[in-house]
Amino acid sequence: METFPDLGALSDQELKDLINDLTEEEQEVSYRRRILHGKIDILRAELVNRLRKKHEDGESVITGADVQQLTDILSGKAAPPGESQ
């Protein structure tokens, strides 16, 4: 990550340019975040539909592995999010 510039050494125009650059970058990040949230919402909806169908068909919706994972989470044995065990 680059260091923040010495603001006192920047001209007014350089400050304005920096503000514009960072504003554009923030808008790009925000757009990407909204796209990711939309994809996550679609995937979650698909998972809910599949679980609902399994339940309607009489299949087990919760497995032993699900129960073990929940037990590990509640007992503090589970790895932090994003890390594999």
ABEGO torsion letter per residue (X at the ends): XBBBBBAAABBAAAAAAAAAAAAAAAAAAAAAAAAAAAAAAAAAAAAAAAAAAAAAAGBBABBAAAAAAAAAAAAGABBBBGBBX
